[in-house]
Amino acid sequence: MPSESDFPAGGVEGRYHLTYFGAAQPGARSFTLRPGTSYRAEIIDTWNMTVTELPGTYEDEFTLTLPGRPYIAVRLRAVEDKNE
């Protein structure tokens, strides 16, 4: 999957997106994804081995607030059913 990110990223276009920030500690990150598809977002803390789902869904262009710690990843998964 093409990436406009300066961090390692991958996924399946329109279905799944994962960005890993490694030792960087961003406090926020903007994403631009396929228009018309809603995504659920999760913050994965690989150091503390936790996954935190963010409330709501996200579409098109959006910015997520991040914890500002190292070894964080963001996982975005397309919402298959709008009633989920």
Phi and psi in degrees as GROMACS dihedral restraints (atoms count N, CA, C in turn):
[ dihedral_restraints ]
;  ai    aj    ak    al  type     phi  dphi    fc
    3     4     5     6     1   -60.7    20    10
    4     5     6     7     1   147.0    20    10
    6     7     8     9     1  -129.3    20    10
    7     8     9    10     1   132.9    20    10
    9    10    11    12     1   -94.5    20    10
   10    11    12    13     1     4.6    20    10
   12    13    14    15     1   -83.7    20    10
   13    14    15    16     1   149.2    20    10
   15    16    17    18     1   -91.3    20    10
   16    17    18    19     1     8.9    20    10
   18    19    20    21     1  -120.9    20    10
   19    20    21    22     1   157.6    20    10
   21    22    23    24     1   -59.1    20    10
   22    23    24    25     1   132.7    20    10
   24    25    26    27     1  -147.9    20    10
   25    26    27    28     1   152.3    20    10
   27    28    29    30     1  -164.3    20    10
   28    29    30    31     1   179.1    20    10
   30    31    32    33     1   154.3    20    10
   31    32    33    34     1  -160.3    20    10
   33    34    35    36     1  -123.7    20    10
   34    35    36    37     1   119.4    20    10
   36    37    38    39     1   -48.3    20    10
   37    38    39    40     1   125.0    20    10
   39    40    41    42     1    78.3    20    10
   40    41    42    43     1    -0.1    20    10
   42    43    44    45     1  -127.0    20    10
   43    44    45    46     1   -39.5    20    10
   45    46    47    48     1  -156.2    20    10
   46    47    48    49     1   139.1    20    10
   48    49    50    51     1  -145.2    20    10
   49    50    51    52     1   134.8    20    10
   51    52    53    54     1  -134.3    20    10
   52    53    54    55     1   128.3    20    10
   54    55    56    57     1  -124.0    20    10
   55    56    57    58     1   131.5    20    10
   57    58    59    60     1  -113.4    20    10
   58    59    60    61     1   129.1    20    10
   60    61    62    63     1   -98.2    20    10
   61    62    63    64     1    -5.3    20    10
   63    64    65    66     1    55.3    20    10
   64    65    66    67     1  -132.6    20    10
   66    67    68    69     1   -77.8    20    10
   67    68    69    70     1   -10.9    20    10
   69    70    71    72     1   -66.5    20    10
   70    71    72    73     1   157.0    20    10
   72    73    74    75     1  -132.2    20    10
   73    74    75    76     1    57.5    20    10
   75    76    77    78     1   -66.2    20    10
   76    77    78    79     1   145.8    20    10
   78    79    80    81     1   -91.8    20    10
   79    80    81    82     1   -13.3    20    10
   81    82    83    84     1  -159.9    20    10
   82    83    84    85     1   158.1    20    10
   84    85    86    87     1  -150.3    20    10
   85    86    87    88     1   134.0    20    10
   87    88    89    90     1   -94.3    20    10
   88    89    90    91     1   144.8    20    10
   90    91    92    93     1  -130.1    20    10
   91    92    93    94     1   146.3    20    10
   93    94    95    96     1  -128.2    20    10
   94    95    96    97     1   112.9    20    10
   96    97    98    99     1  -124.9    20    10
   97    98    99   100     1   175.3    20    10
   99   100   101   102     1   -51.7    20    10
  100   101   102   103     1   124.6    20    10
  102   103   104   105     1   -63.2    20    10
  103   104   105   106     1   145.6    20    10
  105   106   107   108     1    86.5    20    10
  106   107   108   109     1    -2.2    20    10
  108   109   110   111     1  -114.0    20    10
  109   110   111   112     1   131.0    20    10
  111   112   113   114     1   -94.6    20    10
  112   113   114   115     1   144.9    20    10
  114   115   116   117     1  -127.3    20    10
  115   116   117   118     1   145.2    20    10
  117   118   119   120     1   -95.0    20    10
  118   119   120   121     1   143.3    20    10
  120   121   122   123     1  -116.3    20    10
  121   122   123   124     1   140.5    20    10
  123   124   125   126     1  -132.2    20    10
  124   125   126   127     1   140.7    20    10
  126   127   128   129     1   -98.8    20    10
  127   128   129   130     1   121.8    20    10
  129   130   131   132     1  -106.6    20    10
  130   131   132   133     1   119.8    20    10
  132   133   134   135     1   -99.0    20    10
  133   134   135   136     1   101.2    20    10
  135   136   137   138     1   -72.9    20    10
  136   137   138   139     1   -20.8    20    10
  138   139   140   141     1   -76.8    20    10
  139   140   141   142     1   -48.6    20    10
  141   142   143   144     1   -89.7    20    10
  142   143   144   145     1    -1.6    20    10
  144   145   146   147     1    54.6    20    10
  145   146   147   148     1    52.9    20    10
  147   148   149   150     1  -126.6    20    10
  148   149   150   151     1   154.3    20    10
  150   151   152   153     1  -128.4    20    10
  151   152   153   154     1   125.0    20    10
  153   154   155   156     1  -120.0    20    10
  154   155   156   157     1   116.2    20    10
  156   157   158   159     1   -80.2    20    10
  157   158   159   160     1   132.6    20    10
  159   160   161   162     1   -83.8    20    10
  160   161   162   163     1   148.4    20    10
  162   163   164   165     1   -70.3    20    10
  163   164   165   166     1   150.8    20    10
  165   166   167   168     1    79.9    20    10
  166   167   168   169     1  -171.5    20    10
  168   169   170   171     1  -126.7    20    10
  169   170   171   172     1   165.2    20    10
  171   172   173   174     1  -133.1    20    10
  172   173   174   175     1   146.0    20    10
  174   175   176   177     1  -139.5    20    10
  175   176   177   178     1   157.8    20    10
  177   178   179   180     1    53.4    20    10
  178   179   180   181     1  -108.9    20    10
  180   181   182   183     1  -110.5    20    10
  181   182   183   184     1   130.7    20    10
  183   184   185   186     1  -157.5    20    10
  184   185   186   187     1   162.6    20    10
  186   187   188   189     1  -122.4    20    10
  187   188   189   190     1   131.5    20    10
  189   190   191   192     1  -104.2    20    10
  190   191   192   193     1   139.0    20    10
  192   193   194   195     1   -81.8    20    10
  193   194   195   196     1   129.2    20    10
  195   196   197   198     1  -112.1    20    10
  196   197   198   199     1   162.8    20    10
  198   199   200   201     1   -74.2    20    10
  199   200   201   202     1    -8.5    20    10
  201   202   203   204     1    69.9    20    10
  202   203   204   205     1    31.4    20    10
  204   205   206   207     1  -120.4    20    10
  205   206   207   208     1   159.2    20    10
  207   208   209   210     1   -74.9    20    10
  208   209   210   211     1   163.6    20    10
  210   211   212   213     1    66.1    20    10
  211   212   213   214     1    39.7    20    10
  213   214   215   216     1  -106.6    20    10
  214   215   216   217     1   144.3    20    10
  216   217   218   219     1  -127.6    20    10
  217   218   219   220     1   155.6    20    10
  219   220   221   222     1  -117.9    20    10
  220   221   222   223     1   126.8    20    10
  222   223   224   225     1  -112.9    20    10
  223   224   225   226     1   127.4    20    10
  225   226   227   228     1  -117.9    20    10
  226   227   228   229     1   125.0    20    10
  228   229   230   231     1  -122.0    20    10
  229   230   231   232     1   131.7    20    10
  231   232   233   234     1   -62.4    20    10
  232   233   234   235     1   141.5    20    10
  234   235   236   237     1   -86.6    20    10
  235   236   237   238     1   116.7    20    10
  237   238   239   240     1   -74.7    20    10
  238   239   240   241     1   -39.2    20    10
  240   241   242   243     1  -123.1    20    10
  241   242   243   244     1   124.0    20    10
  243   244   245   246     1   -59.8    20    10
  244   245   246   247     1   -17.1    20    10
  246   247   248   249     1   -87.3    20    10
  247   248   249   250     1     0.3    20    10
